[in-house]
Amino acid sequence: DTIPVYSAANMGMINDTLFKSQNLVIPLNTVNYHNEVVCYLNETSPFNFLSKTVAAGVTSITFTPSELSVFTTGNSIYCTIKLKKYNTQSLGGKYFRFESNCVNNFFMMVQN
């Protein structure tokens, strides 16, 4: 099976600044070989956390200004994009679901 990969084309479209007054759009248009994508936004001090999960075929993940308002202006956050691919196997008459992951991390500065 092919392992999911978050392409350089998508990475190049992600801004290194999170503007709380604008939608944050995480592009997924060239992502292949996955079953779902999870995007985490994590601020460590103070601790604030957002996540969204979408199925294969979705071309972007959007966080709204209302959602982004939890983050502190001037702080940095981690943006983690996790691509998941599932592979179900029968072993000894029991079914097991294995998961392959591709994880990409970015830093973003929070601005109004």
N, C-alpha and C positions, 0 to 999 in steps of 0.2 A: 504493500500500500504506500501511496505517496504521502509524505508528511506535509502538513499545511505550512505555508510561508507567508509572512507579511512583507510585501514587496517594497523595494526601495522607492518605487514610484509613489506608493501610499505614504511612506515615511516622509518624503520630501514635501508633501502637502500639509503636514501638521505643523502649526505655528508653535514656536517656543514660548509664546506668551498667551496666557489664558485671560481674555477680557470678560469680566463678569457681566458686562452689559450686553454681550453678544452671544449668540448660539455658538457652542463649541461643536464642530462637526469633525468626527473621526472617519476618514474615508476607508471604505472596504471594497471599492470597485474592482481591484485586481487581485483580491484574495481568492484562492482556490483550495480545493481538497480539504474542506472542513465541514463540520456539522453545526457548529455554533461559535460565536465570538463573544467574549466577555471583555468589557472595558471597565477598568477601575481608575478612579481618581482619588488620590490619597494625600492628605495634608497631615503631617506628623505632629506639629505643635502649633496651635491646639489640634487635637485629633478630629479630623472631618473626613468622611468617606462617602463616595458615590459609586454605584456600579450599574451597568446595564448589560443585558444579555440579549443577543439577537440570533436568529437562525440563519443557516446558509441561504444565500441569495439576496440578503439585505445589502444595500450598497453603501450605507453609512450609519453611524450612531451619532445622535444629536443630544447634547445636554443644553438645556434652556437657561437663560439668565436667572430665572427663579431657582433652579436647582443649583447653579453655580454660586449663588449668593452666600452659601455656607462657608466659602473659602475666604481667608484673610488676605486683603490687599497687601502686596509687598512680600508675601511668603512664596516659597516654591512648593510645587506639588509633584508627585509621581503620577504619570499616566502609564498604566500597564494595559497592553492589548494582548489578550490570550486567545489564540485560535485552538479550538478543540476538534479532534477527529476521533470518532468512536469506531471500534472494531469488535464485533460480537463473535465469540468463538464458543463452540461446544467442546467441552473437555470432560470425559467420563460421564456423559449424559447430563451434565449441568452446563448452563449458559453463563458465560462471563463476558462482561463488557470492559474492554481495554481502551485506554485513552492515550492518544498522542497529542502533545501540546507544543505550540510555538509561542514563546513569550517574548514580547518586546517592551522595553521600558524607556520612557522619555521624561525629562524634567521640563516643567513649565513654570514661568513666573506669573503670579496672579496680579492683574491690574484691574482697575475699574473700567 
